[in-house]
């Protein structure tokens, strides 16, 4: 039997934790709930989950700091589940490495759908391959097995699952105009601004001037185009 994905639910409201855990367990996920960030971090040191669902209003730390720490130090999917529903909070959460942002109040079925979407990305990225696949473009190389970008100057950047999904679509269709709908096709439940945030994060890593991009160009009214040739090995 396949191992059930482990989900950590980190929220100071026990009722929310119980609701989310109950709904996820109905769909064959293992869950653990934590009411503080420190308790969650302690558990993560013992066992890495596949994904964390994090409330921003934790009693002992800023939830955004926890999101950043998990993205910087661990290879864990992250969904922010928060009562803060302003656009700046959503954008900042995604910029810090979250894969998705859901505002309270929420539909438990929608949460499950988004969890499944991110788990599929993570599993797809971790599947063993018989050929070690790397993509080279310009002075960059992307290693699909480690989700790592590196350049000729020796800089390395690890991508999130969401960034990887977009980059892979671009790398597999260079010099083609790709619509926003195509780039969001596997994650249609995400709010529309998320594609802009993830594209901005990619550009900040690979563009010499992310405000005047030359590699990933915006075609206004049509979508985006990856301008370089791509060599797969």
DOBA-636327 format. One record per residue: residue number from 0; x, y, z of N, C-alpha, C in turn. Coordinates in nm, 3 decimals, m for minus. Example, Ala and Ser with C-alpha at 12.3 -4.5 7.8 and 13.67 -1.06 7.14 Angstrom:
# DOBA-636327
(rec 0; (1.319; m0.569; 0.780); (1.230; m0.450; 0.780); (1.320; m0.330; 0.780))
(rec 1; (1.285; m0.225; 0.708); (1.367; m0.106; 0.714); (1.290; 0.003; 0.787))
//
This chain:
# DOBA-636327
(rec 0; (0.083; m0.120; 0.000); (0.000; 0.000; 0.000); (0.087; 0.125; 0.000))
(rec 1; (0.041; 0.229; m0.067); (0.114; 0.355; m0.069); (0.104; 0.423; 0.068))
(rec 2; (0.212; 0.487; 0.108); (0.213; 0.561; 0.233); (0.124; 0.684; 0.219))
(rec 3; (0.040; 0.706; 0.319); (m0.046; 0.823; 0.316); (0.037; 0.948; 0.338))
(rec 4; (0.016; 1.054; 0.259); (0.089; 1.179; 0.283); (0.057; 1.233; 0.422))
(rec 5; (0.159; 1.287; 0.488); (0.143; 1.343; 0.623); (0.127; 1.495; 0.612))
(rec 6; (0.020; 1.547; 0.671); (m0.009; 1.690; 0.668); (m0.007; 1.743; 0.811))
(rec 7; (0.069; 1.851; 0.834); (0.067; 1.919; 0.963); (m0.025; 2.041; 0.953))
(rec 8; (m0.118; 2.051; 1.046); (m0.211; 2.164; 1.052); (m0.168; 2.251; 1.171))
(rec 9; (m0.130; 2.375; 1.144); (m0.073; 2.462; 1.246); (m0.163; 2.584; 1.262))
(rec 10; (m0.244; 2.582; 1.367); (m0.344; 2.688; 1.388); (m0.375; 2.695; 1.537))
(rec 11; (m0.387; 2.816; 1.591); (m0.412; 2.828; 1.735); (m0.558; 2.799; 1.771))
(rec 12; (m0.644; 2.786; 1.671); (m0.784; 2.753; 1.696); (m0.804; 2.602; 1.683))
(rec 13; (m0.831; 2.538; 1.797); (m0.846; 2.392; 1.796); (m0.962; 2.346; 1.709))
(rec 14; (m1.070; 2.424; 1.705); (m1.184; 2.387; 1.621); (m1.145; 2.381; 1.473))
(rec 15; (m1.062; 2.477; 1.430); (m1.015; 2.477; 1.290); (m0.927; 2.355; 1.265))
(rec 16; (m0.837; 2.328; 1.359); (m0.750; 2.211; 1.344); (m0.833; 2.083; 1.331))
(rec 17; (m0.933; 2.069; 1.418); (m1.016; 1.949; 1.416); (m1.091; 1.936; 1.284))
(rec 18; (m1.146; 2.047; 1.235); (m1.220; 2.046; 1.110); (m1.130; 2.007; 0.993))
(rec 19; (m1.015; 2.072; 0.984); (m0.923; 2.044; 0.872); (m0.872; 1.901; 0.878))
(rec 20; (m0.830; 1.857; 0.996); (m0.779; 1.720; 1.009); (m0.886; 1.617; 0.973))
(rec 21; (m1.007; 1.639; 1.022); (m1.115; 1.545; 0.993); (m1.141; 1.537; 0.843))
(rec 22; (m1.144; 1.651; 0.776); (m1.173; 1.652; 0.632); (m1.060; 1.585; 0.553))
(rec 23; (m0.937; 1.613; 0.589); (m0.824; 1.553; 0.517); (m0.818; 1.402; 0.540))
(rec 24; (m0.846; 1.357; 0.661); (m0.842; 1.214; 0.689); (m0.949; 1.138; 0.612))
(rec 25; (m1.060; 1.206; 0.579); (m1.163; 1.144; 0.494); (m1.109; 1.111; 0.356))
(rec 26; (m1.006; 1.185; 0.314); (m0.949; 1.167; 0.181); (m0.811; 1.102; 0.187))
(rec 27; (m0.791; 1.020; 0.289); (m0.674; 0.932; 0.296); (m0.543; 1.005; 0.323))
(rec 28; (m0.549; 1.113; 0.398); (m0.428; 1.181; 0.445); (m0.409; 1.151; 0.594))
(rec 29; (m0.284; 1.140; 0.637); (m0.252; 1.141; 0.779); (m0.234; 1.285; 0.824))
(rec 30; (m0.276; 1.318; 0.944); (m0.267; 1.456; 0.990); (m0.217; 1.461; 1.135))
(rec 31; (m0.155; 1.573; 1.168); (m0.124; 1.608; 1.306); (m0.150; 1.757; 1.322))
(rec 32; (m0.204; 1.795; 1.436); (m0.239; 1.935; 1.460); (m0.149; 1.996; 1.567))
(rec 33; (m0.117; 2.125; 1.550); (m0.033; 2.197; 1.645); (m0.092; 2.336; 1.663))
(rec 34; (m0.091; 2.384; 1.788); (m0.147; 2.515; 1.817); (m0.042; 2.626; 1.824))
(rec 35; (0.086; 2.589; 1.817); (0.193; 2.689; 1.817); (0.296; 2.653; 1.710))
(rec 36; (0.370; 2.753; 1.666); (0.475; 2.729; 1.569); (0.588; 2.648; 1.626))
(rec 37; (0.623; 2.672; 1.754); (0.735; 2.599; 1.815); (0.705; 2.449; 1.824))
(rec 38; (0.583; 2.413; 1.861); (0.546; 2.272; 1.867); (0.556; 2.208; 1.728))
(rec 39; (0.514; 2.282; 1.625); (0.522; 2.230; 1.489); (0.667; 2.212; 1.446))
(rec 40; (0.752; 2.310; 1.474); (0.893; 2.301; 1.436); (0.961; 2.183; 1.506))
(rec 41; (0.925; 2.161; 1.632); (0.982; 2.047; 1.705); (0.942; 1.916; 1.640))
(rec 42; (0.815; 1.907; 1.596); (0.769; 1.784; 1.529); (0.836; 1.767; 1.393))
(rec 43; (0.858; 1.878; 1.322); (0.921; 1.871; 1.190); (1.063; 1.818; 1.200))
(rec 44; (1.132; 1.850; 1.309); (1.268; 1.797; 1.328); (1.266; 1.646; 1.343))
(rec 45; (1.156; 1.594; 1.395); (1.145; 1.449; 1.414); (1.095; 1.377; 1.289))
(rec 46; (1.002; 1.440; 1.219); (0.944; 1.378; 1.099); (0.895; 1.487; 1.004))
(rec 47; (0.948; 1.484; 0.883); (0.907; 1.583; 0.783); (0.770; 1.546; 0.726))
(rec 48; (0.677; 1.640; 0.728); (0.549; 1.615; 0.661); (0.562; 1.642; 0.511))
(rec 49; (0.463; 1.603; 0.436); (0.459; 1.639; 0.295); (0.419; 1.784; 0.276))
(rec 50; (0.334; 1.833; 0.368); (0.279; 1.967; 0.352); (0.237; 2.022; 0.488))
(rec 51; (0.251; 2.153; 0.505); (0.202; 2.221; 0.626); (0.093; 2.320; 0.587))
(rec 52; (m0.014; 2.322; 0.666); (m0.120; 2.422; 0.652); (m0.104; 2.517; 0.770))
(rec 53; (m0.074; 2.644; 0.742); (m0.028; 2.736; 0.846); (m0.121; 2.858; 0.858))
(rec 54; (m0.165; 2.884; 0.980); (m0.236; 3.009; 1.010); (m0.132; 3.117; 1.038))
(rec 55; (m0.155; 3.238; 0.990); (m0.058; 3.345; 1.012); (m0.064; 3.402; 1.153))
(rec 56; (m0.179; 3.389; 1.220); (m0.195; 3.448; 1.353); (m0.160; 3.352; 1.464))
(rec 57; (m0.038; 3.298; 1.464); (0.003; 3.205; 1.569); (0.037; 3.282; 1.696))
(rec 58; (0.018; 3.220; 1.813); (0.039; 3.293; 1.939); (0.185; 3.317; 1.974))
(rec 59; (0.277; 3.237; 1.919); (0.417; 3.245; 1.961); (0.512; 3.297; 1.854))
(rec 60; (0.465; 3.311; 1.730); (0.552; 3.361; 1.624); (0.466; 3.408; 1.508))
(rec 61; (0.526; 3.489; 1.422); (0.457; 3.533; 1.301); (0.451; 3.416; 1.204))
(rec 62; (0.331; 3.385; 1.158); (0.317; 3.273; 1.064); (0.399; 3.291; 0.938))
(rec 63; (0.417; 3.415; 0.893); (0.498; 3.439; 0.773); (0.644; 3.401; 0.796))
(rec 64; (0.694; 3.422; 0.918); (0.831; 3.380; 0.949); (0.844; 3.229; 0.942))
(rec 65; (0.741; 3.159; 0.988); (0.741; 3.013; 0.981); (0.739; 2.967; 0.835))
(rec 66; (0.659; 3.032; 0.752); (0.654; 2.998; 0.609); (0.792; 3.012; 0.547))
(rec 67; (0.857; 3.125; 0.574); (0.990; 3.150; 0.517); (1.091; 3.046; 0.565))
(rec 68; (1.086; 3.013; 0.693); (1.180; 2.916; 0.748); (1.161; 2.780; 0.684))
(rec 69; (1.036; 2.738; 0.665); (1.011; 2.608; 0.603); (1.058; 2.606; 0.458))
(rec 70; (1.040; 2.718; 0.387); (1.084; 2.723; 0.247); (1.235; 2.725; 0.238))
(rec 71; (1.301; 2.800; 0.327); (1.446; 2.814; 0.320); (1.518; 2.686; 0.365))
(rec 72; (1.464; 2.619; 0.467); (1.537; 2.508; 0.529); (1.486; 2.369; 0.492))
(rec 73; (1.361; 2.358; 0.453); (1.301; 2.226; 0.432); (1.238; 2.219; 0.294))
(rec 74; (1.214; 2.096; 0.251); (1.147; 2.074; 0.123); (1.003; 2.030; 0.153))
(rec 75; (0.921; 2.127; 0.194); (0.786; 2.098; 0.240); (0.689; 2.189; 0.166))
(rec 76; (0.577; 2.134; 0.122); (0.472; 2.216; 0.065); (0.406; 2.300; 0.174))
(rec 77; (0.359; 2.420; 0.139); (0.298; 2.509; 0.237); (0.172; 2.572; 0.180))
(rec 78; (0.063; 2.562; 0.257); (m0.060; 2.637; 0.230); (m0.084; 2.729; 0.349))
(rec 79; (m0.103; 2.857; 0.323); (m0.142; 2.951; 0.427); (m0.295; 2.951; 0.437))
(rec 80; (m0.345; 2.932; 0.558); (m0.489; 2.934; 0.585); (m0.511; 3.041; 0.690))
(rec 81; (m0.561; 3.157; 0.649); (m0.559; 3.270; 0.741); (m0.682; 3.360; 0.728))
(rec 82; (m0.713; 3.427; 0.838); (m0.818; 3.528; 0.837); (m0.772; 3.659; 0.776))
(rec 83; (m0.641; 3.673; 0.755); (m0.590; 3.792; 0.687); (m0.613; 3.773; 0.537))
(rec 84; (m0.708; 3.844; 0.483); (m0.743; 3.822; 0.342); (m0.708; 3.939; 0.252))
(rec 85; (m0.617; 4.027; 0.299); (m0.577; 4.140; 0.215); (m0.480; 4.092; 0.107))
(rec 86; (m0.481; 4.160; m0.006); (m0.392; 4.124; m0.116); (m0.245; 4.132; m0.077))
(rec 87; (m0.200; 4.235; m0.002); (m0.058; 4.238; 0.037); (m0.015; 4.115; 0.116))
(rec 88; (m0.101; 4.067; 0.207); (m0.067; 3.946; 0.284); (m0.055; 3.825; 0.192))
(rec 89; (m0.148; 3.813; 0.096); (m0.144; 3.702; 0.003); (m0.016; 3.705; m0.082))
(rec 90; (0.016; 3.822; m0.135); (0.134; 3.835; m0.219); (0.260; 3.806; m0.138))
(rec 91; (0.270; 3.863; m0.016); (0.388; 3.839; 0.066); (0.402; 3.692; 0.102))
(rec 92; (0.291; 3.627; 0.135); (0.297; 3.484; 0.167); (0.352; 3.401; 0.052))
(rec 93; (0.306; 3.430; m0.068); (0.355; 3.357; m0.185); (0.501; 3.390; m0.214))
(rec 94; (0.538; 3.517; m0.196); (0.677; 3.556; m0.220); (0.772; 3.488; m0.123))
(rec 95; (0.727; 3.460; m0.002); (0.811; 3.395; 0.098); (0.822; 3.245; 0.077))
(rec 96; (0.743; 3.190; m0.017); (0.758; 3.049; m0.049); (0.636; 2.963; m0.035))
(rec 97; (0.522; 3.021; 0.009); (0.400; 2.941; 0.019); (0.354; 2.898; m0.121))
(rec 98; (0.296; 2.779; m0.128); (0.244; 2.729; m0.255); (0.103; 2.779; m0.283))
(rec 99; (0.030; 2.815; m0.178); (m0.107; 2.861; m0.197); (m0.151; 2.939; m0.074))
(rec 100; (m0.259; 3.015; m0.089); (m0.311; 3.099; 0.019); (m0.464; 3.088; 0.016))
(rec 101; (m0.521; 3.047; 0.128); (m0.666; 3.034; 0.140); (m0.713; 3.123; 0.254))
(rec 102; (m0.815; 3.203; 0.228); (m0.867; 3.294; 0.330); (m0.979; 3.228; 0.409))
(rec 103; (m0.984; 3.257; 0.539); (m1.097; 3.216; 0.623); (m1.208; 3.319; 0.610))
(rec 104; (m1.334; 3.279; 0.615); (m1.383; 3.141; 0.621); (m1.358; 3.068; 0.490))
(rec 105; (m1.350; 2.935; 0.496); (m1.311; 2.858; 0.379); (m1.403; 2.738; 0.363))
(rec 106; (m1.403; 2.684; 0.243); (m1.477; 2.562; 0.213); (m1.382; 2.445; 0.231))
(rec 107; (m1.407; 2.353; 0.324); (m1.316; 2.240; 0.345); (m1.289; 2.160; 0.218))
(rec 108; (m1.387; 2.149; 0.129); (m1.366; 2.073; 0.006); (m1.266; 2.142; m0.085))
(rec 109; (m1.270; 2.275; m0.086); (m1.172; 2.350; m0.166); (m1.033; 2.332; m0.108))
(rec 110; (m1.022; 2.333; 0.024); (m0.892; 2.312; 0.088); (m0.836; 2.175; 0.050))
(rec 111; (m0.918; 2.073; 0.054); (m0.872; 1.938; 0.016); (m0.825; 1.936; m0.129))
(rec 112; (m0.898; 2.003; m0.217); (m0.860; 2.007; m0.359); (m0.723; 2.072; m0.376))
(rec 113; (m0.699; 2.178; m0.303); (m0.570; 2.247; m0.315); (m0.458; 2.164; m0.255))
(rec 114; (m0.486; 2.096; m0.144); (m0.386; 2.005; m0.085); (m0.349; 1.897; m0.186))
(rec 115; (m0.449; 1.837; m0.249); (m0.423; 1.732; m0.348); (m0.338; 1.786; m0.462))
(rec 116; (m0.366; 1.908; m0.507); (m0.292; 1.967; m0.618); (m0.145; 1.982; m0.583))
(rec 117; (m0.115; 2.031; m0.463); (0.025; 2.050; m0.424); (0.094; 1.917; m0.401))
(rec 118; (0.025; 1.822; m0.341); (0.084; 1.690; m0.319); (0.119; 1.625; m0.453))
(rec 119; (0.032; 1.642; m0.553); (0.062; 1.586; m0.686); (0.190; 1.647; m0.742))
(rec 120; (0.209; 1.778; m0.725); (0.332; 1.842; m0.772); (0.454; 1.783; m0.702))
(rec 121; (0.443; 1.772; m0.570); (0.557; 1.723; m0.492); (0.591; 1.581; m0.531))
(rec 122; (0.490; 1.495; m0.541); (0.513; 1.355; m0.579); (0.574; 1.347; m0.718))
(rec 123; (0.521; 1.428; m0.811); (0.573; 1.428; m0.948); (0.719; 1.469; m0.951))
(rec 124; (0.756; 1.568; m0.870); (0.895; 1.614; m0.867); (0.989; 1.514; m0.800))
(rec 125; (0.932; 1.425; m0.714); (1.017; 1.330; m0.642); (1.022; 1.193; m0.709))
(rec 126; (0.945; 1.173; m0.816); (0.945; 1.043; m0.881); (1.084; 1.010; m0.936))
(rec 127; (1.133; 0.885; m0.915); (1.263; 0.849; m0.970); (1.259; 0.846; m1.122))
(rec 128; (1.366; 0.888; m1.184); (1.375; 0.886; m1.330); (1.497; 0.807; m1.371))
(rec 129; (1.489; 0.742; m1.484); (1.601; 0.661; m1.531); (1.711; 0.749; m1.591))
(rec 130; (1.674; 0.867; m1.639); (1.772; 0.959; m1.695); (1.772; 1.085; m1.609))
(rec 131; (1.892; 1.126; m1.566); (1.904; 1.247; m1.484); (1.876; 1.367; m1.572))
(rec 132; (1.762; 1.435; m1.554); (1.720; 1.541; m1.645); (1.762; 1.678; m1.593))
(rec 133; (1.837; 1.747; m1.674); (1.870; 1.886; m1.647); (1.841; 1.966; m1.773))
(rec 134; (1.802; 2.090; m1.752); (1.774; 2.180; m1.864); (1.873; 2.296; m1.858))
(rec 135; (1.936; 2.325; m1.972); (2.030; 2.436; m1.981); (1.972; 2.543; m2.072))
(rec 136; (1.982; 2.667; m2.027); (1.936; 2.781; m2.108); (2.019; 2.903; m2.068))
(rec 137; (2.073; 2.973; m2.169); (2.160; 3.085; m2.139); (2.275; 3.039; m2.052))
(rec 138; (2.300; 3.108; m1.941); (2.406; 3.064; m1.849); (2.347; 2.996; m1.725))
(rec 139; (2.224; 2.944; m1.741); (2.155; 2.876; m1.632); (2.140; 2.726; m1.658))
(rec 140; (2.135; 2.650; m1.548); (2.102; 2.508; m1.553); (1.999; 2.479; m1.445))
(rec 141; (1.894; 2.407; m1.483); (1.791; 2.367; m1.387); (1.797; 2.216; m1.369))
(rec 142; (1.817; 2.171; m1.245); (1.822; 2.029; m1.212); (1.685; 1.987; m1.161))
(rec 143; (1.616; 1.906; m1.241); (1.479; 1.867; m1.207); (1.474; 1.778; m1.083))
(rec 144; (1.581; 1.703; m1.057); (1.579; 1.610; m0.944); (1.590; 1.679; m0.810))
(rec 145; (1.651; 1.798; m0.808); (1.668; 1.872; m0.682); (1.594; 2.005; m0.680))
(rec 146; (1.525; 2.039; m0.790); (1.453; 2.165; m0.804); (1.547; 2.284; m0.784))
(rec 147; (1.669; 2.272; m0.838); (1.771; 2.373; m0.815); (1.814; 2.440; m0.944))
(rec 148; (1.817; 2.573; m0.940); (1.872; 2.653; m1.048); (2.014; 2.693; m1.012))
(rec 149; (2.107; 2.681; m1.107); (2.241; 2.731; m1.082); (2.291; 2.801; m1.208))
(rec 150; (2.377; 2.902; m1.189); (2.429; 2.976; m1.304); (2.580; 2.962; m1.314))
(rec 151; (2.636; 3.021; m1.416); (2.778; 3.007; m1.443); (2.864; 3.076; m1.338))
(rec 152; (2.803; 3.164; m1.256); (2.877; 3.230; m1.148); (2.874; 3.148; m1.018))
(rec 153; (2.807; 3.033; m1.023); (2.803; 2.946; m0.905); (2.690; 2.975; m0.808))
(rec 154; (2.597; 3.061; m0.845); (2.482; 3.088; m0.759); (2.381; 2.974; m0.771))
(rec 155; (2.318; 2.940; m0.659); (2.219; 2.834; m0.656); (2.089; 2.885; m0.593))
(rec 156; (1.976; 2.847; m0.652); (1.845; 2.883; m0.599); (1.756; 2.760; m0.603))
(rec 157; (1.694; 2.727; m0.487); (1.598; 2.617; m0.486); (1.459; 2.672; m0.509))
(rec 158; (1.383; 2.608; m0.597); (1.249; 2.653; m0.631); (1.145; 2.581; m0.548))
(rec 159; (1.034; 2.648; m0.528); (0.919; 2.582; m0.466); (0.851; 2.492; m0.569))
(rec 160; (0.758; 2.409; m0.521); (0.685; 2.322; m0.614); (0.607; 2.404; m0.715))
(rec 161; (0.548; 2.517; m0.670); (0.469; 2.601; m0.760); (0.557; 2.668; m0.864))
(rec 162; (0.674; 2.719; m0.823); (0.766; 2.779; m0.918); (0.815; 2.676; m1.018))
(rec 163; (0.844; 2.555; m0.970); (0.892; 2.449; m1.058); (0.790; 2.414; m1.165))
(rec 164; (0.663; 2.408; m1.125); (0.559; 2.373; m1.222); (0.554; 2.473; m1.336))
(rec 165; (0.560; 2.602; m1.303); (0.557; 2.705; m1.406); (0.683; 2.699; m1.492))
(rec 166; (0.800; 2.687; m1.428); (0.925; 2.682; m1.505); (0.927; 2.562; m1.599))
(rec 167; (0.878; 2.447; m1.553); (0.879; 2.328; m1.638); (0.790; 2.347; m1.760))
(rec 168; (0.676; 2.412; m1.743); (0.589; 2.439; m1.858); (0.661; 2.529; m1.957))
(rec 169; (0.730; 2.632; m1.906); (0.804; 2.723; m1.993); (0.919; 2.653; m2.064))
(rec 170; (0.994; 2.570; m1.991); (1.110; 2.503; m2.048); (1.071; 2.400; m2.154))
(rec 171; (0.952; 2.343; m2.140); (0.906; 2.244; m2.237); (0.835; 2.307; m2.356))
(rec 172; (0.821; 2.439; m2.355); (0.759; 2.508; m2.468); (0.830; 2.640; m2.494))
(rec 173; (0.963; 2.636; m2.519); (1.036; 2.761; m2.541); (0.992; 2.829; m2.671))
(rec 174; (0.999; 2.962; m2.667); (0.968; 3.044; m2.784); (0.824; 3.028; m2.831))
(rec 175; (0.736; 2.988; m2.737); (0.593; 2.981; m2.765); (0.519; 3.072; m2.666))
(rec 176; (0.417; 3.139; m2.714); (0.336; 3.222; m2.624); (0.243; 3.130; m2.545))
(rec 177; (0.253; 3.139; m2.413); (0.172; 3.055; m2.325); (0.075; 3.144; m2.247))
(rec 178; (m0.051; 3.110; m2.252); (m0.152; 3.189; m2.183); (m0.144; 3.169; m2.032))
(rec 179; (m0.199; 3.264; m1.959); (m0.207; 3.251; m1.813); (m0.286; 3.127; m1.774))
(rec 180; (m0.391; 3.098; m1.853); (m0.474; 2.981; m1.823); (m0.393; 2.852; m1.835))
(rec 181; (m0.304; 2.845; m1.933); (m0.223; 2.724; m1.947); (m0.125; 2.711; m1.831))
(rec 182; (m0.067; 2.822; m1.788); (0.028; 2.817; m1.678); (m0.041; 2.784; m1.546))
(rec 183; (m0.170; 2.809; m1.536); (m0.245; 2.779; m1.415); (m0.333; 2.655; m1.430))
(rec 184; (m0.316; 2.583; m1.540); (m0.411; 2.475; m1.573); (m0.417; 2.367; m1.467))
(rec 185; (m0.307; 2.339; m1.399); (m0.308; 2.234; m1.297); (m0.340; 2.288; m1.159))
(rec 186; (m0.363; 2.417; m1.150); (m0.389; 2.477; m1.019); (m0.495; 2.584; m1.034))
(rec 187; (m0.603; 2.550; m1.100); (m0.703; 2.649; m1.138); (m0.772; 2.714; m1.019))
(rec 188; (m0.761; 2.654; m0.899); (m0.828; 2.712; m0.783); (m0.752; 2.828; m0.724))
(rec 189; (m0.625; 2.847; m0.760); (m0.546; 2.957; m0.705); (m0.601; 3.091; m0.753))
(rec 190; (m0.593; 3.193; m0.667); (m0.642; 3.323; m0.710); (m0.550; 3.376; m0.820))
(rec 191; (m0.606; 3.458; m0.907); (m0.541; 3.495; m1.032); (m0.406; 3.562; m1.012))
(rec 192; (m0.391; 3.640; m0.905); (m0.267; 3.714; m0.884); (m0.149; 3.620; m0.856))
(rec 193; (m0.175; 3.495; m0.818); (m0.067; 3.403; m0.783); (0.029; 3.381; m0.899))
(rec 194; (m0.019; 3.380; m1.022); (0.069; 3.359; m1.136); (0.166; 3.476; m1.148))
(rec 195; (0.121; 3.598; m1.119); (0.210; 3.714; m1.124); (0.319; 3.704; m1.018))
(rec 196; (0.280; 3.661; m0.898); (0.378; 3.650; m0.789); (0.483; 3.545; m0.821))
(rec 197; (0.440; 3.429; m0.868); (0.536; 3.322; m0.899); (0.625; 3.359; m1.015))
(rec 198; (0.569; 3.426; m1.115); (0.650; 3.471; m1.228); (0.752; 3.574; m1.180))
(rec 199; (0.712; 3.661; m1.090); (0.804; 3.760; m1.036); (0.917; 3.693; m0.960))
(rec 200; (0.886; 3.589; m0.883); (0.989; 3.517; m0.809); (1.088; 3.450; m0.903))
(rec 201; (1.039; 3.391; m1.011); (1.128; 3.329; m1.109); (1.218; 3.434; m1.174))
(rec 202; (1.159; 3.545; m1.212); (1.237; 3.649; m1.280); (1.345; 3.706; m1.189))
(rec 203; (1.315; 3.721; m1.062); (1.416; 3.774; m0.970); (1.536; 3.681; m0.959))
(rec 204; (1.514; 3.552; m0.986); (1.623; 3.456; m0.979); (1.704; 3.451; m1.109))
(rec 205; (1.637; 3.455; m1.225); (1.708; 3.426; m1.349); (1.733; 3.547; m1.438))
(rec 206; (1.664; 3.657; m1.414); (1.681; 3.774; m1.500); (1.791; 3.866; m1.446))
(rec 207; (1.868; 3.924; m1.534); (1.967; 4.023; m1.494); (1.898; 4.147; m1.436))
(rec 208; (1.787; 4.186; m1.498); (1.704; 4.296; m1.449); (1.560; 4.247; m1.452))
(rec 209; (1.509; 4.208; m1.334); (1.376; 4.146; m1.333); (1.265; 4.243; m1.370))
(rec 210; (1.293; 4.374; m1.363); (1.193; 4.472; m1.403); (1.191; 4.493; m1.554))
(rec 211; (1.295; 4.447; m1.621); (1.302; 4.454; m1.767); (1.344; 4.316; m1.820))
(rec 212; (1.257; 4.216; m1.804); (1.295; 4.077; m1.831); (1.326; 4.050; m1.978))
(rec 213; (1.429; 3.969; m2.001); (1.467; 3.929; m2.136); (1.444; 3.780; m2.162))
(rec 214; (1.438; 3.702; m2.054); (1.423; 3.556; m2.068); (1.276; 3.517; m2.067))
(rec 215; (1.203; 3.562; m1.967); (1.058; 3.537; m1.960); (0.988; 3.670; m1.986))
(rec 216; (0.938; 3.687; m2.106); (0.876; 3.813; m2.144); (0.724; 3.805; m2.133))
(rec 217; (0.665; 3.916; m2.096); (0.520; 3.928; m2.095); (0.473; 3.973; m2.233))
(rec 218; (0.378; 3.901; m2.289); (0.313; 3.941; m2.413); (0.175; 3.993; m2.372))
(rec 219; (0.161; 4.124; m2.363); (0.040; 4.181; m2.305); (m0.085; 4.139; m2.383))
(rec 220; (m0.182; 4.091; m2.306); (m0.306; 4.044; m2.365); (m0.302; 3.901; m2.412))
(rec 221; (m0.182; 3.838; m2.407); (m0.168; 3.701; m2.457); (m0.110; 3.605; m2.354))
(rec 222; (m0.010; 3.649; m2.279); (0.052; 3.560; m2.181); (0.200; 3.585; m2.167))
(rec 223; (0.277; 3.477; m2.167); (0.422; 3.485; m2.148); (0.493; 3.402; m2.254))
(rec 224; (0.623; 3.437; m2.278); (0.704; 3.359; m2.370); (0.844; 3.343; m2.313))
(rec 225; (0.896; 3.221; m2.318); (1.033; 3.192; m2.277); (1.120; 3.205; m2.401))
(rec 226; (1.213; 3.299; m2.400); (1.280; 3.342; m2.524); (1.403; 3.263; m2.563))
(rec 227; (1.458; 3.183; m2.472); (1.585; 3.115; m2.498); (1.565; 2.972; m2.548))
(rec 228; (1.665; 2.920; m2.618); (1.668; 2.778; m2.651); (1.696; 2.697; m2.526))
(rec 229; (1.639; 2.578; m2.518); (1.655; 2.492; m2.400); (1.714; 2.359; m2.445))
(rec 230; (1.823; 2.319; m2.377); (1.887; 2.191; m2.404); (1.863; 2.098; m2.285))
(rec 231; (1.795; 1.983; m2.311); (1.770; 1.884; m2.206); (1.875; 1.776; m2.211))
(rec 232; (1.920; 1.734; m2.093); (2.018; 1.625; m2.083); (1.972; 1.525; m1.979))
//
